[in-house]
Each structure stands twice: as C-alpha cells, then as structure tokens.
Amino acid sequence: MKKYEYKFIKSEVKLGLDFNKKIRDEETEWNRLGAEGWRFCKEGNGVLIFIRETED
C-alpha cells in the first residue's frame, strides 16, 4: 500500500515592488521542493499543500 506525507506552507505576500523578483524567488522555492520529491497538491485559506510518497 502506498503511503504519503504532506507539507503545509503558509502562503505569504512578500513586500516590495519588484514583481519579477518575487516570481523568481517563488520559482526557486518550488523547484527546491520538487527536487526533494514534493508535488503541489492544493491551495486553500492561505496555505499551500504539497505531497510526496514515503518509502515505507
């Protein structure tokens, strides 16, 4: 039977005027999570939820 773990990350609005930098920073963070095996699952109430299969 497959088993999963979840990661909940509070979605925060970052201050500043450089929208392109904000996008690059988020892309870097999401790529880091992807490299660790996390997949985006869902967003709701200001929380991003990621999921990955465990090796148990």
C-alpha positions in Angstrom: 0.0 0.0 0.0 1.3 3.4 -0.9 1.9 5.9 1.9 2.2 9.7 1.7 3.4 12.6 3.7 2.2 16.2 3.4 3.8 19.6 3.8 1.8 22.7 4.7 3.3 26.0 3.9 1.7 29.4 4.8 1.4 31.4 1.6 2.8 34.9 2.4 2.6 38.1 0.5 6.1 39.4 0.2 6.5 43.2 0.3 8.3 45.0 -2.5 7.7 46.4 -5.9 9.8 44.0 -8.0 7.2 41.5 -9.1 9.7 39.7 -11.4 12.0 39.1 -8.4 9.0 37.7 -6.4 8.2 35.3 -9.2 11.9 34.2 -9.5 12.1 33.6 -5.7 8.9 31.5 -5.7 10.1 29.5 -8.7 13.4 28.8 -6.9 11.5 27.6 -3.8 9.1 25.4 -5.8 12.0 23.9 -7.8 13.7 23.1 -4.5 10.6 21.4 -3.2 10.2 19.5 -6.4 13.9 18.3 -6.2 13.0 16.9 -2.7 10.1 14.9 -4.3 7.3 17.3 -3.2 4.4 17.8 -5.6 1.9 20.6 -5.3 -1.4 19.2 -4.2 -3.8 22.1 -3.3 -4.1 25.7 -2.0 -6.7 26.9 0.4 -7.1 29.5 3.1 -3.6 30.9 2.5 -1.9 27.5 2.8 -0.1 25.6 0.1 -0.2 21.9 0.4 2.4 19.6 -1.0 2.5 15.8 -1.1 5.1 13.1 -1.6 5.1 9.3 -1.4 7.1 7.9 1.5 9.5 5.0 1.1 8.0 2.9 3.9 
